[in-house]
Amino acid sequence: MNKKTQIVLTSVSLLSMIGCGFDVPDRTKITQISETIEESKAKGVFLAEYKPNREIIKKAWAEIPWVYDTLGNIKRQRGNELYIEAKDSIGLSRTWERCMNGDTSNNNISMGAEYLFFDLTEEELSKDTLIYYIYGGKKRKCMGELLLIKKK
């Protein structure tokens, strides 16, 4: 390798390691949810808290999914989502037939606890009571109706 090529490669390597001093837009944005209802309220993304009729559900609330970037900005990501912390891995269906077929929304994500998230329509969010069907548990079957009542 000749001397000029070696200098160019060394310079490029050093620049890539130490950076070039140019500011670039933040590309580290990821969708966030709150770990607690209190955090959701503090971030200004809280919409509603729900009381479940089943002991398998620890807590449930709706919030606006948000993006928090490294610059400290929080902004709305998309529609409304229902977050459910359950004692076991579950899925939700809007109809009994879909539940019996195992067709569920079971998007569990880990943040120290397991949360199921479920997209809510504006119509669902405006209701005081939400009815879904739970699939899962130890036997992996449709476990019946989940009633979520909006807390006032």
C-alpha positions as CSV (number, residue, x, y, z in Angstrom):
1,M,0.0,0.0,0.0
2,N,1.5,3.3,-0.9
3,K,1.9,6.2,1.5
4,K,-0.9,8.4,0.2
5,T,-3.5,5.6,0.4
6,Q,-2.4,4.8,3.9
7,I,-2.8,8.5,5.0
8,V,-6.2,8.7,3.5
9,L,-7.4,5.5,5.1
10,T,-6.0,6.5,8.5
11,S,-7.7,10.0,8.2
12,V,-11.0,8.4,7.4
13,S,-10.7,6.0,10.2
14,L,-9.9,8.7,12.7
15,L,-12.7,10.9,11.5
16,S,-15.2,8.1,11.9
17,M,-14.0,7.3,15.4
18,I,-13.9,10.9,16.7
19,G,-16.7,12.4,14.7
20,C,-16.6,15.2,12.3
21,G,-18.3,17.9,14.4
22,F,-21.4,18.2,12.2
23,D,-24.8,18.1,14.0
24,V,-27.2,15.6,12.5
25,P,-30.8,15.1,13.2
26,D,-31.5,12.6,16.0
27,R,-32.4,9.2,14.6
28,T,-32.6,7.4,18.0
29,K,-36.4,7.8,18.4
30,I,-38.3,4.9,19.7
31,T,-41.9,4.5,20.7
32,Q,-42.2,4.6,24.5
33,I,-44.9,3.8,27.0
34,S,-45.0,4.7,30.7
35,E,-44.2,2.1,33.3
36,T,-46.7,3.5,35.7
37,I,-50.0,5.4,35.5
38,E,-48.3,8.2,37.5
39,E,-45.5,8.5,34.9
40,S,-48.1,8.5,32.1
41,K,-49.9,11.5,33.9
42,A,-46.6,13.3,34.4
43,K,-45.6,13.0,30.7
44,G,-49.0,14.3,29.6
45,V,-49.9,11.2,27.6
46,F,-52.5,9.7,30.1
47,L,-56.0,9.1,28.8
48,A,-57.8,6.8,31.2
49,E,-57.4,4.2,33.9
50,Y,-59.5,1.0,33.9
51,K,-60.6,-1.4,36.6
52,P,-60.7,-5.0,35.4
53,N,-63.2,-7.7,36.4
54,R,-60.5,-10.4,36.4
55,E,-57.7,-11.0,38.9
56,I,-55.3,-11.9,36.1
57,I,-55.1,-8.2,35.2
58,K,-52.9,-6.1,37.6
59,K,-53.6,-2.8,36.0
60,A,-54.9,-1.3,32.7
61,W,-54.7,2.2,31.3
62,A,-54.9,4.0,28.0
63,E,-52.3,6.5,26.8
64,I,-51.0,8.1,23.7
65,P,-47.9,6.3,22.6
66,W,-45.1,8.8,22.5
67,V,-41.6,9.2,21.2
68,Y,-38.8,10.5,23.4
69,D,-35.7,11.4,21.6
70,T,-32.2,12.2,23.0
71,L,-32.9,15.9,22.7
72,G,-35.6,15.6,25.3
73,N,-38.6,16.1,23.0
74,I,-41.8,14.2,23.5
75,K,-44.3,14.0,20.8
76,R,-47.3,11.9,19.8
77,Q,-46.5,8.8,17.8
78,R,-49.9,7.5,16.6
79,G,-53.4,6.7,17.9
80,N,-54.5,5.6,21.4
81,E,-53.3,2.4,23.0
82,L,-54.6,0.3,25.9
83,Y,-51.8,-1.1,28.1
84,I,-52.5,-4.0,30.3
85,E,-50.2,-5.5,32.9
86,A,-51.2,-9.1,33.5
87,K,-50.0,-11.9,35.8
88,D,-49.7,-14.3,32.9
89,S,-49.1,-14.0,29.1
90,I,-52.5,-13.3,27.5
91,G,-53.9,-12.0,24.3
92,L,-57.1,-10.0,23.6
93,S,-59.8,-10.3,20.9
94,R,-62.7,-8.1,20.2
95,T,-65.0,-11.1,19.4
96,W,-65.6,-14.5,21.0
97,E,-65.1,-16.2,17.6
98,R,-61.7,-14.7,17.1
99,C,-60.7,-15.6,20.6
100,M,-61.8,-19.3,20.1
101,N,-59.6,-19.4,17.0
102,G,-56.6,-18.0,18.9
103,D,-56.7,-14.8,16.8
104,T,-55.5,-12.2,19.3
105,S,-53.4,-9.2,19.8
106,N,-50.8,-10.5,22.2
107,N,-48.0,-7.9,21.7
108,N,-46.1,-8.4,25.0
109,I,-43.2,-6.1,25.5
110,S,-40.9,-6.2,28.4
111,M,-40.1,-3.2,30.7
112,G,-39.5,-4.9,34.0
113,A,-43.1,-6.3,33.6
114,E,-45.0,-7.8,30.8
115,Y,-47.5,-5.4,29.1
116,L,-50.1,-6.2,26.5
117,F,-50.9,-3.3,24.2
118,F,-54.0,-3.0,22.2
119,D,-55.0,-0.3,19.7
120,L,-58.1,1.6,20.8
121,T,-60.4,3.5,18.4
122,E,-61.7,6.9,19.4
123,E,-65.1,5.3,19.8
124,E,-63.8,2.7,22.2
125,L,-61.9,5.4,24.2
126,S,-65.1,7.4,24.6
127,K,-67.0,4.4,26.2
128,D,-67.1,3.9,30.0
129,T,-66.9,0.1,29.6
130,L,-64.7,-2.0,27.3
131,I,-65.4,-5.7,26.6
132,Y,-62.7,-8.0,25.2
133,Y,-62.1,-11.7,25.3
134,I,-59.0,-13.1,27.0
135,Y,-56.9,-15.8,25.4
136,G,-54.0,-17.5,27.1
137,G,-53.2,-18.7,30.6
138,K,-51.7,-22.0,31.3
139,K,-54.0,-24.0,29.0
140,R,-53.7,-21.6,26.1
141,K,-57.4,-21.2,25.4
142,C,-60.1,-18.6,25.4
143,M,-60.6,-17.8,29.1
144,G,-63.8,-15.7,28.7
145,E,-64.8,-12.1,28.9
146,L,-62.7,-9.2,30.2
147,L,-64.6,-6.2,31.3
148,L,-62.7,-2.9,31.8
149,I,-64.6,-0.1,33.5
150,K,-63.2,3.4,33.2
151,K,-62.3,4.9,36.5
152,K,-63.8,8.3,37.2
